[in-house]
Amino acid sequence: MTDIVSYNPYDLPLRDRHRLLTGAVGPRPICWASTLSKEGNANLAPYSFFNLFSSNPPIIVFSSNRRGRDNTTKDTYHNLLDNGEVVVNMVSYDLVHQMNISSTDYAENINEFSKAGVTPIASEVVKPFRVKEAKVQLECTLEDTKHLGNEGGAGTLFICAIQKIHIHTSILAEDGLIDSQKIDLVGRLGRNDYLRASGDAIFSINNPFEKQNVGFDNLPKGLVESKILTGAELAQLAMETQLPSEEDLLNHQEETPDHEEKLHQMIREKIKEGGYQASLALAMNFYKR
Ligand SMILES: Cc1cc2nc3c(=O)[nH]c(=O)nc-3n(C[C@H](O)[C@H](O)[C@H](O)COP(=O)(O)O)c2cc1C
């Protein structure tokens, strides 16, 4: 009896495959893509098969998919292939409902800026408009296109180089970087669900990339097999960049309890206060390393 259900994706009807995968891979950032048609009509539509893929050169990629119901392609797709320019506008929580309106399947000549009630402003490098209200607007040119298939649901990847970055100063912190709380981004989940990245949903984790960490494999085995401590708690100890010294071990000798359950409870309390070295010293003393 297993509690995992497994699928070959090709055995699933397209709709179910799409819904399972978009429920699993998330939250996805949203590219609110502004393009211009050959005739010069403004177009605005959201795309969550999207991310930043390179800083040097600065590259974003998003995918416009063939419609599952009739295998047709979208206006953004045609506009990019026609003139190779797009402005990627980032979607903050205050814009999420207007973004949603712009995803409606309007005819090619309908201006989604007007439908969604957002303000088109001129770009500096490319011809498509920026969304004035978007806190970040990225002017981009098309670098490369990759068609992933010819059937309904197939994506076309648009690999785009960022030529200009516009940022509302209201979302900047004192150090000139973007304040995660102020930009208040939204991400796309499965179903009709979204994530608002603000308040308690945002947390920070220190990661001294340049230094090697201790890793789970160097923690005492009895600690790793704990029935009390969670993987997340143990990971905070495994993130330490060195094990306690002989002196540290001696300093914690007296404090080391003789019951395993007590030890794990003590370590839990110490982890809460950031006492990672002390936790490791107690564990190493208890398990004699
Ligand atoms: C939040 C959100 C994310 C979306 N992401 C995608 C996507 O990644 N790829 C896609 O083809 N359609 C996506 N859509 C659907 C398109 O926005 C929709 O088909 C739209 O009408 C296309 O507009 P266009 O023809 O003006 O390009 C998304 C819709 C929403 C609301």
The ligand as an ORCA input file, in Angstrom:
! r2SCAN-3c Opt
* xyz 0 1
  C      -2.402     34.508    -14.292
  C      -2.490     33.979    -15.682
  C      -1.407     33.341    -16.231
  C      -1.447     32.852    -17.537
  N      -0.348     32.222    -18.043
  C      -0.354     31.786    -19.323
  C       0.815     31.163    -19.854
  O       1.855     31.023    -19.203
  N       0.765     30.765    -21.150
  C      -0.346     30.950    -21.925
  O      -0.322     30.586    -23.105
  N      -1.457     31.528    -21.428
  C      -1.478     31.954    -20.157
  N      -2.601     32.564    -19.639
  C      -3.761     32.769    -20.529
  C      -3.569     34.008    -21.415
  O      -3.371     35.161    -20.633
  C      -4.815     34.187    -22.291
  O      -4.906     33.116    -23.199
  C      -4.851     35.520    -23.019
  O      -6.120     35.698    -23.622
  C      -3.813     35.606    -24.117
  O      -3.875     36.903    -24.625
  P      -3.299     37.356    -26.017
  O      -4.033     36.561    -27.100
  O      -3.597     38.811    -26.057
  O      -1.820     37.071    -26.011
  C      -2.617     33.015    -18.325
  C      -3.731     33.661    -17.760
  C      -3.670     34.122    -16.444
  C      -4.863     34.794    -15.854
*
